[in-house]
Amino acid sequence: MALIKKGVKKHPNLIEIVPELADADPAYRKIFIHGLSWDTTVETLTSVFGKYGEIKDCKAITDRVSSKFEANRCFY
């Protein structure tokens, strides 16, 4: 984040380019989240992160045996 802030200070038009790049390739809009509680659900993640913008998809990885949420792997 500090790198982006520094870049925007030097090049103010950079802030306009970032959304264009994110819109061009969905890979730039994905977030990996780790260290979550075992009782976290897709609904919990959506409600927490939804206030920052639209969530197009939320995939919570679950353990094959227990079907519990794997706290170290979640992709948005």
C-alpha positions as a printed Julia matrix, in Angstrom:
76×3 Matrix{Float64}:
   0.0     0.0     0.0
   2.84    2.37    0.8
   4.25    1.74   -2.67
   0.96    2.75   -4.3
   0.7     5.92   -2.18
   4.25    6.86   -3.11
   3.55    6.28   -6.8
   0.37    8.38   -6.72
   2.24   11.28   -5.09
   4.75   11.26   -7.94
   2.23   10.47  -10.68
  -1.29   11.69   -9.77
  -2.83   10.12  -12.89
  -1.85    6.67  -11.58
  -4.96    6.63   -9.4
  -7.05    6.74  -12.61
  -5.1     3.91  -14.25
  -5.47    1.39  -11.39
  -9.25    0.84  -11.85
  -8.73    0.49  -15.61
  -6.16   -2.26  -15.03
  -8.39   -4.0   -12.5
 -11.32   -3.92  -14.91
  -9.19   -5.31  -17.74
  -8.22   -8.5   -15.89
 -10.23  -10.1   -13.04
  -7.0   -11.56  -11.62
  -6.13   -8.08  -10.34
  -9.32   -7.97   -8.28
  -8.77  -11.16   -6.27
  -7.85  -11.12   -2.62
  -6.3   -13.97   -0.65
  -7.22  -13.94    3.03
  -5.58  -16.13    5.65
  -5.62  -16.52    9.41
  -9.41  -16.59    9.67
 -11.38  -18.37   12.35
 -12.44  -21.98   11.7
 -16.08  -20.95   12.07
 -15.86  -18.33    9.3
 -18.45  -18.73    6.55
 -18.95  -17.3     3.08
 -21.8   -15.24    4.53
 -19.51  -13.78    7.21
 -16.85  -12.84    4.67
 -19.4   -11.32    2.31
 -20.98   -9.21    5.03
 -17.64   -7.94    6.32
 -15.99   -7.17    2.98
 -19.18   -6.16    1.16
 -19.18   -2.77    2.82
 -16.02   -1.9     0.85
 -17.49   -2.69   -2.56
 -19.32   -5.21   -4.68
 -18.29   -8.83   -4.22
 -18.67  -10.74   -7.45
 -17.66  -14.13   -6.06
 -16.49  -15.61   -2.78
 -14.94  -19.04   -2.54
 -14.23  -20.46    0.86
 -12.1   -23.59    0.75
 -13.3   -26.36    3.07
 -11.56  -29.43    4.42
 -12.6   -32.53    2.45
 -12.99  -34.71    5.52
 -14.57  -32.38    8.09
 -16.21  -29.9     5.67
 -14.94  -27.14    7.96
 -13.65  -23.9     6.56
  -9.87  -23.95    6.06
  -8.71  -20.83    7.87
  -5.63  -20.33    5.73
  -7.24  -20.45    2.3
  -9.96  -18.17    1.02
 -10.18  -16.35   -2.28
 -12.35  -13.39   -3.16
